């Protein structure tokens, strides 16, 4: 802001808060900011992939079929799994393509919404 940085607080769901504080205890950190720093540092590659994908997606926004652009689907496509989960996640691009296909199928109306009977 014009007056400088402001204090931003975040509300977490009970499940997410438990996971976060469990991770904080496992790491041995006493402050949440240290835990967030650790999380951001260890997810740099995924964040970089997401940024690159969003940049490559900017040309398709104008071609979108509805008010929700295809790039907006990215926000929920790479949700974290449980901390102890060791299974490899599918590549972000394949998840993105899968969600776009689903989104396009949902958009098709069985009839024209503006036509008269």
Secondary structure, DSSP 8 states (H G I E B T S, - for coil): -TT----------HHHHHHHHHHHHHHT-SSHHHHHHHHHHHTHHHHHHHHHHHHHHGGGGGG-SSSS-GGGGGGGTT----TT--S----HHHHHHHHHHHHHHHH--SS-TT---
